[in-house]
């Protein structure tokens, strides 16, 4: 290859990476996370430092689920609201996701989900029926019952949906414990397809139930074996945005090698990085444990890749074809307002 050809390829890589950085910084799922900063500011003093006699076990607002010390483990509590336009365009899947995303929040903490409650406001009977069927089907698929909630008519035909979940963990995976030198592992179930609307990758409704159950059991098992130090489920903020939140919570930086990111063959990289996967996690793992973690995900058919490492920089950087770009400085530009530099993590 000539020097000119190598230079041209390098310039194309720089342009592609710069375009990706700008696309990701302005992606809807990531920009919505900025709204959390107001919550962080207003509610910073509303949570007691600890609800137990153990001063070393504070309840930190900002993780995927609240972890409340409970005997020899933790009671986990989480909640999720579905975007109104998502409910309007895909009401059955919105109902299904109300269960699924809450289950993911519990798994991301190293826990086992127990039960869900929902809140549904609807003025459209057909939409309400589809949402409820989705909730029912999600509960059956994940083996997590819907045990109560609140349902009310809503004027104007709008349908609004939220759900909350309880679970339990013996040993936590949190957003606050990633350390410089840890491997950045991305684990995603690629056995699915995009929904007709939006950047929602469905690897749950087409999965065999036994596969879902194996997926539910793995994260708690990794946590209890001490193989995972920190982690988050990949949210609507996408892979890069979720990494920003994980680094913000832990007070670290990281470099993400985009060419290593596991993705479906037909998914453009820019879209995939903004996608909400049905089953996807970012994990901070000591390098000595990485091979065991990869092997356990492989055993259940989930793609698992070491796609970078955490460092002391406070900056999330992206790399592609040998080119590096700064993406987000979590100290200078907090995303959620929770984290190691501000006293908390995600909401």
Buried (B, 14 or more C-beta within 10 A) or exposed (E): EEEEEEEEEEEEBBEBBBEBBEBBBEBEBBEBBEEBBEBBEEEBEEBEEBBBEEEEBBBBBBBBBBBBBEEEBBBBBBBBBBBEEBBBBBBBBBBBBBBBBBBBBBBBBBBBBBBBBBBBBBBBEEBBBBBBBBBBBBBBBBEBBBEEBEEEEBEEEBBBBBBBBBBBBBBBBBBBBBBBEBBBBBBBBBBBBBBEEBBBBBBBBEBEEEBBBBBBEBBBEBBBEEBBBBBBBBBBBBBBBBBBBBBBBBBBBBBBBBEEBBBBEEBEBBBBBBBBBBBBBBBBBBEEBBEEBBEBBEEBEBBBBBBBBBBEBBBBBBBBBEBEBEBBBBBEEBBBBBBBBBBBBBB
